Every structure is written in structure tokens, then in C-alpha cells.
């Protein structure tokens, strides 16, 4: 059992860390949005790119799944997906068991657009991160691995931490 003093220190450290995440993540996203706008990878907006990323990693995702991930309304998500479908980047399929459930997947062209945009975003981040000393690069890499592991969606908890 932890001592009360140690539990308090861990809580304070966790709160400090949470504050840093809340400051750092939006700044990284701002940088990525700026890079996406500047380069206009195949004319993709950041929400369209994020939708492609989600579907690339969650084949047969539903409209609701993507809307929840992006934090936008179903009507807005429907418009966004409609644009991606019209551009030939995504396709809709009726569910076998439930025709009301529409699943989404990337077309070959969509996978290509995803790979191109993803590679450009990665290069841009690598250029920025490359300015850091190696020790700090290692720290950022380790921190991102921890955060990715911590926030892997878990079906039993609606996508939050697996704890």
C-alpha cells in the first residue's frame, strides 16, 4: 500500500503532467494544421485527413465512430464523408446484417492520399523535431509511446484509457 505522502506526490505529478499534455497537444495540432494548410496535401483539410487516418486504421468504421473520434456532429461528419466519397477517397458499404449500418473504408485512391499526406506530415514533424538534442528526441519518443499505449481505445470503456 502506498503511503499518503507518496500518493499525494503522484497525484500532483499526474496533475502537472496532465496540464503539460493539455498545453502541448493543442500546440502540436496547431503546427500540423498549419503545415496541412500550407502544403494542401491533395487538397485535404485537416478534418478530412484525420477521417482518412481513422478509417485507414479502423476499416469498416461507421459514420458515428469517425464523428466521435473527430468530435463533430453526425450531420457535419456526413457532409465530410460525402465529400471524400465524391472525390473517390472513401466508399460506403451497407452492413450485411443491418442495412442501416453503413461502414466506411478507403478506396485505393484514398489509401494513396492517406500515405502521401501522412508521409508529408511525418517529414514536417521530423524536420521540427530534428532541431532537438538527441536526448530530448529520445524523451519525446518515449513519452509518445507511453501516451499511445495509455490511450489505446478499449471497447469496454468507450475509447478512454485502458485503466
C-alpha positions in Angstrom: 0.0 0.0 0.0 1.3 3.5 -0.9 1.9 5.9 1.8 -0.3 9.0 1.8 2.7 11.3 1.1 3.7 9.3 -1.9 0.1 9.1 -3.2 -0.1 12.9 -2.9 3.2 13.4 -4.8 1.9 11.0 -7.6 -1.3 13.0 -7.8 0.5 16.3 -8.0 2.9 14.9 -10.6 0.0 13.4 -12.6 -1.9 16.8 -12.4 1.3 18.6 -13.6 1.7 16.1 -16.4 -1.9 16.5 -17.4 -1.5 20.2 -17.6 1.5 19.9 -19.8 -0.4 17.5 -22.2 -3.2 20.0 -22.3 -0.8 22.7 -23.4 1.4 20.6 -25.6 -1.0 18.6 -27.7 -3.0 21.6 -29.0 0.3 23.3 -30.0 1.4 20.2 -31.9 -2.1 20.0 -33.6 -1.9 23.7 -34.4 1.5 23.1 -36.1 0.1 20.2 -38.1 -2.9 22.2 -39.2 -0.6 25.0 -40.3 1.5 22.5 -42.3 -1.5 20.9 -43.9 -2.9 24.3 -44.9 0.5 25.4 -46.2 1.0 22.3 -48.3 -2.6 21.4 -49.1 -1.9 17.7 -49.5 -4.1 16.7 -52.4 -6.5 19.5 -51.2 -7.3 17.7 -47.9 -8.5 19.7 -45.0 -7.2 18.6 -41.5 -10.6 17.0 -40.6 -10.6 15.1 -43.9 -7.1 13.9 -43.3 -8.0 12.9 -39.8 -11.0 11.0 -41.1 -8.7 9.2 -43.6 -6.3 8.3 -40.8 -9.1 6.9 -38.7 -10.6 4.8 -41.5 -7.1 3.7 -42.5 -6.6 2.2 -39.0 -10.3 1.2 -38.5 -11.5 -0.4 -41.7 -15.3 -0.6 -41.9 -15.8 2.2 -39.4 -19.2 3.7 -39.0 -20.0 7.4 -39.5 -20.7 7.6 -35.7 -17.3 6.1 -35.0 -15.5 8.7 -37.0 -17.7 11.6 -35.8 -16.9 10.6 -32.2 -13.2 10.4 -32.9 -13.2 13.9 -34.6 -15.6 15.4 -32.1 -18.0 16.7 -34.7 -21.7 16.2 -35.2 -23.2 13.4 -37.3 -24.6 15.9 -40.0 -21.1 17.6 -40.3 -19.4 14.1 -40.5 -21.9 13.0 -43.1 -21.0 16.1 -45.2 -17.3 15.5 -44.7 -17.6 11.8 -45.7 -19.8 12.7 -48.6 -17.1 14.9 -50.0 -14.5 12.1 -49.5 -16.8 9.6 -51.3 -17.4 12.0 -54.2 -13.7 12.5 -54.5 -13.2 8.8 -54.7 -11.2 8.6 -51.5 -13.7 6.6 -49.4 -16.5 4.2 -50.1 -19.7 3.4 -48.2 -21.0 -0.2 -47.8 -24.3 -1.3 -46.3 -23.9 -3.8 -43.4 -24.7 -7.4 -44.1 -26.8 -7.9 -41.0 -28.1 -4.4 -40.5 -28.7 -2.4 -43.7 -29.0 0.8 -41.6 -25.3 0.5 -40.6 -23.1 1.9 -43.2 -19.4 1.0 -42.9 -16.7 3.1 -44.5 -13.4 2.2 -46.0 -10.7 3.8 -48.1 -10.5 3.2 -51.8 -7.1 2.6 -53.4 -7.0 6.3 -54.2 -7.9 7.1 -50.6 -5.1 4.9 -49.3 -2.7 6.6 -51.6 -3.9 10.1 -50.5 -3.5 9.0 -46.9 0.0 7.7 -47.4 1.1 10.9 -49.2 -0.4 13.2 -46.6 0.9 11.1 -43.7 4.4 11.0 -45.2 4.4 14.8 -45.6 3.2 15.4 -42.1 5.8 13.0 -40.8 8.6 14.7 -42.7 7.4 18.1 -41.4 7.4 16.9 -37.8 10.8 15.2 -38.3 12.3 18.4 -39.5 11.0 20.3 -36.5 11.9 17.5 -34.0 15.3 17.2 -35.7 16.3 20.5 -34.1 16.2 19.0 -30.7 19.2 17.3 -29.0 19.2 13.5 -29.3 18.5 13.1 -25.6 15.3 15.2 -25.9 14.2 13.3 -29.1 14.5 10.1 -27.1 12.4 11.6 -24.3 9.7 12.8 -26.7 9.7 9.4 -28.4 9.3 7.6 -25.1 6.6 9.9 -23.9 4.6 9.5 -27.1 4.9 5.7 -26.8 3.6 5.9 -23.2 0.7 8.1 -24.3 -0.2 6.0 -27.2 -0.3 2.9 -25.0 -2.3 4.7 -22.3 -4.9 5.9 -24.7 -5.4 2.9 -26.9 -9.2 2.6 -27.3 -10.7 -0.1 -25.2 -14.1 -1.4 -26.3 -15.3 -1.8 -22.6 -14.7 1.8 -21.7 -15.8 3.7 -24.8 -12.3 4.6 -26.0 -10.7 6.1 -22.9 -7.7 4.9 -21.0 -7.5 1.2 -20.5 -7.2 1.6 -16.7 
